[in-house]
Amino acid sequence: MGFESRKNKKILIATGLFPPQIGGPAVYAFNLSLELEKSGCEIKIVTYADNDAKINDGRILTVKKSQNILFRYLKYFWLVLKLSRWADIVYTLDLMSAGLPATLAAKFRNKKIVFRTGGDFLWEKAFQSGWTTQPLSRYYEQKKNWQEKILLSFCRWVLKKMDLVIFSTEFQAEIYRQFYSLPRQKIKLLANAISVNQIAANQKASNGGSLIFAGRLIKLKNLERLIFAFGKIRNNDLKLLIFGDGPEKENLERIIKKINLENRVKLMGRISHEQLINEIENCRFLILPSITEISPNLALECLSLRKAIILTQETGLPDEMLKNLITIDPLSEEDIKEKMEYLLDDNNLLVYQQKLVSSAVQNRGWDRLAEEHLDIFSTILK
């Protein structure tokens, strides 16, 4: 079955995250689905959701995250199985929680399945489980325990069933070629969207404002180290606002209380994407100290706003982009502290802000990304 025209294409998106949840995959799924619909596609989405989530959208089917893992995987599989009868193609934004049941269902229906990877399941699992403390760039070189070896083999098996894998960076594609034996003909590179039409009206440095982090509250986001580094800065008026939710919330609350930072470090919870952009526009700078950020959507949005950002040096973003950014060693509390202190100087912040304003950021809208996806899907379905 092929795409003879650009109308009436039926695409099933299987994702682990979707708004109101925050995170790169949620933003990606939401924006891409909108643009694909504008191109004439019919879209349905299967995702996990919190128990209290209220999604009033007939296109979206949800599975409660709080359920037993086996039960929620089975329910996810069943939903994709039903919808894949309708779909021309299944597109998953997750390797395991969404990708495994979606792949099994798609193959049962003899439908093509494409996987777009944003994170790295095995490394993230290893980091959360305490099996490694290394960034992604070094993790696959180290010796694996028996659990990791089993998961690595299982991931290879799932990837083998997929028809194509889309990467946002060559950095991660090379890891999958080397350690997952993924053949080159199954690999496609598509850079993330970055829009320059939201440039802040005031492009001068914000000499006031708080420091901001936004994302899922998980270990690999390195928030414990960030909080300790922030606590060493002697400025009682300065605040660190942490937007997001996740399993590390209670641990972070304990740390904040233990080192007496309740008045300076605030866990703000989840907010809408529009509210987050407004917060970023009004903050002093954004900081993403993650152990690794492969291709962070939030960093790209921050750059489109020409807003100051401190980013982990462990990232797959291209060197031409990184050369204009202030980066940190995520394993060094002292480096994180020093870079934050550097941008607390008004002159340093102004120079950095002007550098970002004058730097060329190539416009790459979601409409273009949707067209590139359609080209890929059309080729696969011939």
N, C-alpha and C positions, 0 to 999 in steps of 0.2 A: 504494500500500500504506500502510495506516495502523496506528497503535497502538490497537487496539480495547480493550485492557486493559493493566494494568501488569505483565503477566507475559509471559515468553518473548520479550522484546525482545532482538534480537541487534545488538550495537554493536561495531564494530571501531574500536579506538583506534590511530591512527598517530602515534607520537611519536619524537622524536630522542633523548630521554633517559628512562631508567627506572631505579629502584634496582637494583643498588647504586650507580649513578652519582648524583651529587648535583646540585642545581640546582632552580630553581622548577618547570620542566616535569616533572621526575621526580617531585617531591612531588605535584604536581597530578594527574598520570596515575595514580599509585598510590592516592591517597586517593579520587579520584573513581571509579575502577574498583571499589574495595571497596564504596562506597556504592551504586553502580548495581547491583551484584550483590545487595546487601541488598534492593533494591527489586524484585527478581525478574528482572533483566536477565541475559542471557548475554553475557559479555565475552571478546573476544580482543584481543591487543595485538601490534603489530609495532613493533620498536624497534631502534636500533643498540646494539651492545655491544662492550666491549673483548674482546680475544682471550682473556684469562684469566677473563672473567666466567662465573660459574656460576649459572644461573637454573634452578632445578628447579621449573618451573611450566609445565604443559601448555598454559596459555592464552597463553603468551608465545612469540613467534617472533622470532628475532634475526638481524641482519645485522652482520657484523664491520666495525667502523669503519676498520680498517687496510687494507681492500681499495681498489683503484683506484676513484676517484670514479664513473666511468661504470659499472663492474661492480657496485658496491654500490647505485647508484640502480636499475639494472636488476633486481637481486635483490629490492630493496625493492618495486619495482613488481610483480614476479611474485608475491611473497607476498601483497600487498594484492589483486592481481587474483584469486588463488585464494580468499582469504577473503571478498572482497566478494560472491562468489556466495552465500555463507552469510548475510552481514550484511544487516540492514535499512537501516543507515546507517553511513557512514564518518565518523569524527570525528578530525581531525588537530590536533595541538598545535604545528605547525611549518609555516612557509610554503614552505620550499624543500627541505631535506634529506629531510624526511618528506612535506611537503605536496605537492611537485611530483609524485613518483611515485604518491602516494596519490590525488591528484586525477585524474591520467590514468587510473589503474586504475578508479576509481569511475565516471568518465564512460564508460569503455569498457563497463562493466556496467550503465550507465544507473541508477546508484545515487546517492542524495543525499549530498553531502559538506558538512560544517560545519567551519569553521576557527576555532580559538580562538587568538588571538595573545597571547603573553606578552612577547616581545621584539620587535625590529624588524630583519629580515634585512638590508635595504640599509644602514642606518646602522651596524649591527654589522660588516658586511663592509667598509664604507668606513673605519671606525675601525681595524680589524685590518690593513687594507692600507695605512694611512698616508695615505689620501685626505682625511681630515678629523681635526681635533682637537676639534671642537665637540660639545657635548651634543646629544641628540636634539631638544630644543626649538628649536635654531638650525640644525641640519644641513640640513633641507630648503629653507631659504631661500638657502643658498649655491650658487654656480655648480658644476655637475657636470662631471666629465670624461667622456670617451666611454664608458669602461667602466661608469660609474654610470648613464649615460643608457640604455645597453642593458639593464642589470639592472632599472632602473626600469620600462622598457617590458615586460620579461619578467614582473616581479612583477604589473603591471597585468593582463597576460594571464591569469596563474594565478588571480588574485583574481576575474576576470570569470567563470571557470569554476565557482567555488564558489557554493553555494546560500545560505550565510549566514556572516557573520563575527562572532564573539563577542569583545568587548573588555572588559577589566577596568576601564578608565578612559575618561572622556570626552576626556581629554588626548590619548590615542592615536587614538581614533576620529575626532577632528577632523583629525588629520594625514592619515589615510587618506581621509577625505572630500575634503580639499583637494588632495592630491598624487597620490592613486591613483584619483581619480574614482569612488570607491566610493559607490553610491547609498544613501540613508538606509534604504530598505526592506530592504537586505541587512545592516544593522547591528543588533546586539543588545548591550546592556550588562549584564554580570553581574560584580558585585564579587567579589573573592576571598574565600575562606573565612577566618574568624578565630574561633577557639574560645577561650572564657574559662574553660573547665573544667580548665585545666592551670595555674592560678595557683600560683606557688611558695608553699610553706608559709611560708617566711621572706621577708616582703615588705620587710624593712629593707635599706638599702644594703649592698652587699658591699664593705667597706673594703679587703679584700685582693684576691687573684685577679689574673688576667691580662686583657689586652685580647684580644678575639677578632674575627677575620674568618672568614667561611665562604662558599664559593662556588667557581665555576670559576675557575681561574687563567688569565685572559685579559686582554688589554690594557684593555678597557673597564671592568674592575673597579678600575683605578686603583691597583693595589697598589705599583707602583714609587714613586709619589708618597707613598703612605701610609708606606712603609718609610723614605724619606728624612725625612719629618716626624717619625716616631717616633724616629729616630736623633738628633734635636736635643733630645729630652727628656732632661734630666740626672737619670736615676734608674736606676742599674745593676741594681736588684733587679726592676724592672718588665719584664714579658715580653709580647711580641705573638705570639699563636698564630694561625697561618694554616691553616685546614682546607680541604682541597680538592685538586684536581689539574687539570692542563691544560697547554697549550702554553707558558705563560709560566714554568713551574717552573724550568727551567735558567737563564733570565735572572734570575729573582728570587734564585736561589742565588748567582749571580755578584755581584749587587748587595749582598746580605747580607755576603758575604765581603769585598768591596771596601771597605765602610765599617765593617768589624770589628764586626758585630752578631751573630755566630754564637751568642753566649751569651744574646742578648736577643730575637732574632726566630727563631721556629721554624716550619718548614714541616711540618705534622703529617700531611699526606696525607689520604686519604678515611676517614671513619668513618661508621657507621650514623646514621640520623636520630635514633634514640633516644639514642645516645651524644652527638650534637651538642647536643640539648636539655639533657642533663645538664651538658655543658660550659658552655652559656650560663647555666644556673641558678647555676653556681658561679664565673662570671667577674665581673670588675668591671663591664665594659660591653662591648657589641657595637659594632663600627664597620663601616659599609658606605659607603665613600667613592666608589662607582662614578661614572663620568662621567654616567650616567643609570640610574636604576632605575624602570621604569615602574610596577610594582605588586609590590614585592618580598614574596614569601611569607615569607621568613625574618624580615623586619622585623615583619610582622603577628604571627608566632609569638612574637617577642621581646616585643611589646606585650601579648600574651595572658598572658605570664609576668610582666608588670609589671616587666620588666628594662630597665635603662638602655641607651639606644642612641644612637649618633651616626649620622645618615643624611644622604646627599647631598641637597642642596636641589633637584637636578634629578630630580624624581619626579612621577608622576601621582597620588600619593595625595591625598585631599581636603584642602582647607585646614583644615577643622575638626580633622583628625587632626594635621596638620603644626604647628599653632599650639602644641601641647603638646610638640613634639619639638625637640631640639637638632640643627640641620642645618648642613652645611658647604658652602662653595663647592668643588666637586671639582677645580677648576683652580688652587686656591690652596694651596700647601704650607703657608704660614704660617697660614692659617685652620684647616687640619686640625690642625696642631700646637697652636694656641691652644685649640681645643675639647677636645682630648684633655687638655691641661694643666688646663683648667677642671674636668673631671670627676675629675681626680686629687686635687683638694681634697675631703676627706671631707665637709665641710659642703655644698658644692655638689652632690655626688653624692646626699647624703641628701635635700636639697630636691627635686632632680629625680626621685628615686625615689618620694618621697611624692606628687609631682604626677602621676606615671604611675599610682600606685595609686588616687588619687582621681578620675582621669579616667574617664569612662564609655566603655567599649569594647563596642560592640554585638555580641552573640553572633550569629555567622553560621557555623553548622556545615557540615560536608561533606554531611550528610544533606539540609540545605536546598538546597545547591548542586546536588546530584544531582536533587532534585525539579524544580528550575528547568530543568535540562538536559532532563529528560524532557518537560516542558511544551513546550520549544522543538522537540525532535525530533518530538513528536506533531503539532505544527502543520505542520512541514515535510513530514511524510509523509502528510498528508491528501490 
